[in-house]
Amino acid sequence: MTTTFSGRSGRLVLASLALAAVAGLSTTAVAVARDDAPSSPATSAAATTTSPSTSPATSTAGGAEVSETPVGQQPVPGYTGAGGRFLELDPAWVQPGTTVRTGDGWSAVVSPDSSRFRLTAPDGRQWSTRLGLTADGSPNLLSATRLMLGQAGEGYVVSTGEPGQELTVITLRSDRIRTALVTGGVPIGNGTTEDGRAYRTWFSGGVLRTAVALTAEDPRQVALHYWGVSGPGEGSDHADPETVDLMPAPEGTYCLTGEPGSGTAARCEVPRDESQLPTPDVTTGQGVGRSVAFPSGTYGRLQRGERGLDLVLTGPDGAPQRVAIPGAGYAELITSELRIDGRTAYLVQREGGDSTAAFLAVVGDDGPFLARVAAGDTYFGSGFSPDGRSERLVVAGGGTALYSQIELPGGGGDVRLWRLDDAGTLTAVAVG
C-alpha cells in the first residue's frame, strides 16, 4: 500500500517515551523537545558495525553502527487479509549510542545516556533534541526500521522501557526541529483507554498503524488508523506551518478472527448496538480564514466569497475546489478528516439561533459536494426543537462514524447512526 502524507521534504522522528503499562491510559503524553538549529558535525571515534536485532525483545550493544532494516523484512506474527494492514514488522531496536545509518547517507543515534536524539545529514549538518527519561532510568532504544512518510520524509522511532507505550513526534521542518501534537481523539502507542478498550500500534509497510477496540468486551472488532503529519503537499502555495500535528487517518472497522500468525482480518460493519457505538472523538474547529491541514495532504479553509461562505479544499496538487455552505452565522470547519462508509468527507458546523446546522462535504470523482440529508425526524446538527427535544451530532471512532444523540423532554432518548450511500445521501438509522 502506498501512503501519501502531507508536508514538503523533511525528516520525521517518532520518539516513544514508554512508561510501564498502566490501565486506564487514554491520552498520549507528548514530551516537549527544544528547537535546535543545525550544528557542525561532531568528531567521534570509529565504531564497530553490528547487525540489528531480530526480535523486539532483543537489542544490540551500544557504541556500534547498524544499517537500517529495509521495509518488508523481519515480519512478526500478525493477521493476513485487509490488504496487509495488520501484518507487522519488527522494529529492530538498538541500544543508546548505536548509530543507525540509512542507504541515502543520513544517520540517527540516541546518545549513550539516552538524553538526546541526533540526526546527521549526508553533508555533515546535525540537529539534536532532548528526549524524555523515565524515573526508573530505562534506556531510550532507537529502531533500525525507518518509517516511510511520503512527502513528509522519513521517520525514526525511539522507545523507552516497554516499547511503544507513548509516542513523541519530532519533525525537521524549515531547518528546525519541532515537536508534533497528537490530534484527532485517537490514542497512539500500546495500552488501554479509560473505558477499558485495548489499543495497539505497530510498524506496517513503512508506516505506523493503530487499532482501537470498539468495546472493552470484544477486542477483536477494531477501528483502524494510520498516522500522518500535517503540512503542505508538493506544489502547494502554503507556507510551512509553525506547528506540526500528528494526525490519524481512519481506514475503517475491521473484525479479527483467529490468533496472530494464523488469523485473518476483514472489513466489518459498524455495530448497531447502542452500547457498542464508537467512543466520541474530541473534536476542535477552525473559524473563517484559518487553514486546517489534513493527513491526506488536503488543506481546508472557510472563506467568504461574493455569494456567501465557501469551504475551499486544496489537494496536494495545489488546485483549490469550492463548496458553498448555506445559511448565516458563525461557522467552523472541524479539524478531523472523516471517513464515513468508505468516503472521505469534511464537516462544517454553522450556528443559527437555538441550533447548529451541520454540512458534510464529500469527496467525489468530480470534486467535493455537500451530502443531501434524507427527509426524516432527525436533525443533522445539534440544538433544541420547539417541543423541548434536544439533539447532538457526535463524531466518533476516529472520524469513522457520525451519530445523533436525542434526548426527549420527558426523559429517555434515542441514538441514530448516520449512513452515507453511494449517491451521497445521509440517512439516520435507529441503533439497537
Secondary structure, DSSP 8 states (H G I E B T S, - for coil): ------SSS-EEEEEE------TT--S-----------B--------EE----SSTT--B-SSEEEE-B-TT-SEES--B-GGGTT-EE---EE-TT-EEE-TTS-EEEE-TTSSEEEEE-TTS-EEEEE----TT---EEEESB-EE-GGG-EEEEEEESSTTSS-EEEEEETTEEEEEEE-SS---SSEE-TTS-EEEEEEETTEEEEEEESSSS-TTEEEEEEEEE----TT------SSEEEEEEEEEEEEEES-TTT-EEEE-----SGGGS--B----EE-TT-EEE-TTS-EEEEEEETTEEEEEEE-TT--EEEEEE-S-S-EEEESS-EEETTEEEEEEEEEETTEEEEEEEEEETTEEEE-EE-SSS--SEEEE-TTS-EEEEEEETTTTEEEEEEE-TTS-EEEEEEEE-TTSEEEEEE--
